[in-house]
Amino acid sequence: MDILLSSKPRYVRCIRERRKFVELRQQFLLDREIGTIFVYASFPIKRICGFFLPRTICSLPIAELWEQTRSLSCVEEDEFLK
């Protein structure tokens, strides 16, 4: 199954600059086989800006997730904790 993932333009920019390697979501389809993930940049861009094939999709406790992804996600800790 292919997925359309909406993301803020600043995160899309980080992906294009090869600074963002992890996408964090509160909920995701862990029980399905995921194929291509298309990245949609939200307002004001409002278009599909690229795609990728996921290597791993996992669910972790919050503290462990932050420790493993903080340098890969382009997200500040306060935003992550929201």
Backbone as CSV, one residue per row, in Angstrom:
resi,resn,N_x,N_y,N_z,CA_x,CA_y,CA_z,C_x,C_y,C_z
1,MET,0.838,-1.174,0.000,0.000,0.000,0.000,0.885,1.241,0.000
2,ASP,0.578,2.179,-0.873,1.292,3.451,-0.923,0.611,4.449,0.012
3,ILE,1.392,5.417,0.493,0.907,6.389,1.483,1.211,7.806,0.992
4,LEU,0.307,8.738,1.271,0.547,10.164,1.060,0.748,10.776,2.440
5,LEU,1.928,11.329,2.680,2.306,11.865,3.983,2.402,13.380,3.894
6,SER,1.556,14.072,4.637,1.581,15.531,4.647,2.628,16.012,5.644
7,SER,3.437,16.980,5.240,4.494,17.500,6.096,4.632,19.004,5.903
8,LYS,5.044,19.679,6.957,5.253,21.123,6.869,6.427,21.404,5.934
9,PRO,6.362,22.516,5.190,7.429,22.844,4.240,8.829,22.865,4.856
10,ARG,8.954,23.285,6.104,10.298,23.316,6.719,10.884,21.911,6.838
11,TYR,10.031,20.903,7.091,10.537,19.538,7.174,10.837,18.968,5.793
12,VAL,10.035,19.347,4.816,10.320,18.931,3.438,11.667,19.497,3.006
13,ARG,11.928,20.740,3.373,13.224,21.369,3.062,14.369,20.586,3.718
14,CYS,14.192,20.174,4.966,15.223,19.388,5.662,15.463,18.048,4.971
15,ILE,14.395,17.434,4.469,14.537,16.175,3.737,15.352,16.408,2.469
16,ARG,15.005,17.439,1.737,15.728,17.739,0.481,17.200,18.081,0.734
17,GLU,17.477,18.708,1.875,18.854,19.070,2.228,19.609,17.900,2.867
18,ARG,18.960,16.750,2.927,19.533,15.528,3.495,19.961,15.711,4.950
19,ARG,19.110,16.426,5.710,19.343,16.597,7.142,18.295,15.847,7.955
20,LYS,17.209,15.447,7.336,16.121,14.740,8.011,16.027,13.329,7.444
21,PHE,16.211,12.343,8.319,16.214,10.944,7.901,15.128,10.118,8.583
22,VAL,14.431,10.743,9.535,13.405,10.041,10.307,12.134,10.877,10.307
23,GLU,11.011,10.229,10.061,9.719,10.901,10.139,9.008,10.401,11.386
24,LEU,8.577,11.331,12.223,7.913,10.990,13.477,6.411,11.214,13.334
25,ARG,5.645,10.221,13.723,4.189,10.301,13.661,3.606,9.755,14.953
26,GLN,2.509,10.382,15.413,1.848,9.872,16.611,1.168,8.541,16.326
27,GLN,0.630,8.402,15.135,-0.009,7.150,14.739,0.424,6.805,13.322
28,PHE,0.571,5.512,13.081,0.926,5.073,11.742,0.413,3.655,11.554
29,LEU,0.341,3.211,10.336,-0.174,1.879,10.011,0.920,0.827,10.191
30,LEU,1.067,0.325,11.401,2.112,-0.657,11.671,1.750,-2.053,11.193
31,ASP,0.478,-2.289,10.974,0.026,-3.630,10.614,-0.113,-3.850,9.109
32,ARG,0.356,-2.915,8.320,0.221,-3.020,6.866,1.585,-2.990,6.192
33,GLU,1.658,-3.606,5.046,2.866,-3.546,4.222,2.867,-2.197,3.514
34,ILE,3.871,-1.366,3.775,3.940,-0.028,3.199,4.893,-0.051,2.011
35,GLY,4.431,0.492,0.891,5.261,0.587,-0.307,5.909,1.959,-0.374
36,THR,5.530,2.737,-1.343,6.082,4.080,-1.539,5.358,5.073,-0.641
37,ILE,6.126,5.993,-0.052,5.554,7.084,0.722,5.797,8.370,-0.057
38,PHE,4.706,9.007,-0.467,4.782,10.272,-1.188,4.717,11.402,-0.177
39,VAL,5.582,12.394,-0.340,5.664,13.517,0.601,4.945,14.723,0.009
40,TYR,3.915,15.158,0.728,3.122,16.322,0.343,3.496,17.493,1.244
41,ALA,3.966,18.593,0.668,4.285,19.802,1.440,2.992,20.587,1.636
42,SER,2.661,20.855,2.891,1.414,21.574,3.192,1.550,23.062,2.850
43,PHE,0.564,23.840,3.259,0.514,25.271,2.973,1.827,25.964,3.301
44,PRO,2.351,26.834,2.481,1.756,27.401,1.278,2.133,26.676,-0.024
45,ILE,2.952,25.638,0.048,3.412,24.957,-1.173,2.299,24.119,-1.793
46,LYS,1.664,23.284,-0.999,0.513,22.475,-1.402,0.747,21.629,-2.655
47,ARG,1.774,20.785,-2.585,2.010,19.858,-3.694,2.891,18.704,-3.239
48,ILE,2.902,17.636,-4.010,3.770,16.502,-3.741,5.182,16.890,-4.167
49,CYS,6.116,16.729,-3.248,7.487,17.184,-3.493,8.492,16.048,-3.628
50,GLY,8.062,14.839,-3.432,8.992,13.721,-3.548,8.384,12.450,-3.004
51,PHE,9.199,11.419,-2.933,8.760,10.129,-2.418,9.966,9.369,-1.892
52,PHE,9.695,8.352,-1.089,10.762,7.481,-0.603,10.179,6.120,-0.263
53,LEU,11.052,5.154,-0.131,10.682,3.811,0.310,11.180,3.663,1.745
54,PRO,10.312,3.349,2.685,10.745,3.251,4.083,11.644,2.045,4.306
55,ARG,12.654,2.238,5.147,13.512,1.113,5.522,12.916,0.371,6.708
56,THR,12.465,1.140,7.702,11.931,0.557,8.931,10.780,1.409,9.438
57,ILE,9.754,0.758,9.953,8.666,1.452,10.626,8.551,0.806,11.998
58,CYS,8.663,1.616,13.043,8.648,1.043,14.380,7.883,1.923,15.358
59,SER,7.553,1.337,16.485,6.879,2.026,17.573,7.730,1.833,18.824
60,LEU,8.101,2.940,19.477,8.967,2.885,20.656,8.408,3.755,21.764
61,PRO,8.781,3.494,23.016,8.427,4.414,24.099,9.026,5.793,23.821
62,ILE,8.343,6.841,24.269,8.722,8.224,23.956,10.194,8.518,24.249
63,ALA,10.659,8.198,25.446,12.049,8.510,25.823,13.049,7.819,24.901
64,GLU,12.796,6.567,24.601,13.692,5.815,23.724,13.643,6.357,22.295
65,LEU,12.449,6.698,21.847,12.295,7.260,20.507,13.092,8.546,20.367
66,TRP,13.008,9.431,21.356,13.752,10.690,21.307,15.252,10.435,21.293
67,GLU,15.734,9.546,22.139,17.171,9.248,22.192,17.688,8.738,20.849
68,GLN,16.899,7.923,20.189,17.349,7.318,18.938,17.191,8.226,17.719
69,THR,16.309,9.229,17.796,16.002,9.998,16.590,16.312,11.487,16.655
70,ARG,16.703,12.012,17.802,16.817,13.467,17.920,17.786,14.098,16.927
71,SER,18.848,13.410,16.581,19.795,13.991,15.628,19.416,13.702,14.171
72,LEU,18.357,12.941,13.964,17.961,12.528,12.610,16.646,13.118,12.140
73,SER,15.939,13.856,13.032,14.563,14.236,12.720,14.327,15.720,12.451
74,CYS,15.314,16.581,12.712,15.156,18.034,12.533,14.028,18.597,13.400
75,VAL,13.778,17.971,14.538,12.732,18.406,15.458,13.390,18.780,16.789
76,GLU,12.970,19.912,17.350,13.458,20.325,18.667,12.719,19.531,19.744
77,GLU,13.340,19.337,20.891,12.770,18.506,21.942,11.407,18.990,22.421
78,ASP,11.235,20.290,22.592,9.941,20.805,23.061,8.815,20.494,22.058
79,GLU,9.127,20.598,20.775,8.134,20.253,19.751,7.844,18.765,19.742
80,PHE,8.880,17.969,19.918,8.735,16.511,19.978,7.807,16.102,21.121
81,LEU,7.975,16.733,22.272,7.196,16.368,23.457,5.731,16.806,23.366
82,LYS,5.418,17.739,22.471,4.007,18.144,22.265,3.281,17.016,21.598
